[in-house]
Amino acid sequence: MSLNQRLREKLDRHGPDSPTARAYPQREPYLRAAADRVGQRLRLGRVPHPGSGA
């Protein structure tokens, strides 16, 4: 599932008047930036393996 699909699904599930929907404009830039950072780390191979203690 893409980030766009996930964000849309969350809004659809909670409805347009929910606290989640009202907070969306503030959350979206942060979530997109976090997803970009994770994607960059994955592309560079800089993701520690689970249990490695890193």
Contacts in CASP RR format, 6 or more apart in sequence:
PFRMAT RR
TARGET T0000
AUTHOR 0000-0000-0000
METHOD contacts of the structure
MODEL  1
MSLNQRLREKLDRHGPDSPTARAYPQREPYLRAAADRVGQRLRLGRVPHP
GSGA
1 9 0 8 1.000
3 31 0 8 1.000
3 32 0 8 1.000
3 35 0 8 1.000
7 24 0 8 1.000
7 28 0 8 1.000
7 31 0 8 1.000
10 20 0 8 1.000
11 20 0 8 1.000
11 21 0 8 1.000
11 24 0 8 1.000
14 20 0 8 1.000
14 21 0 8 1.000
15 21 0 8 1.000
41 47 0 8 1.000
48 54 0 8 1.000
END
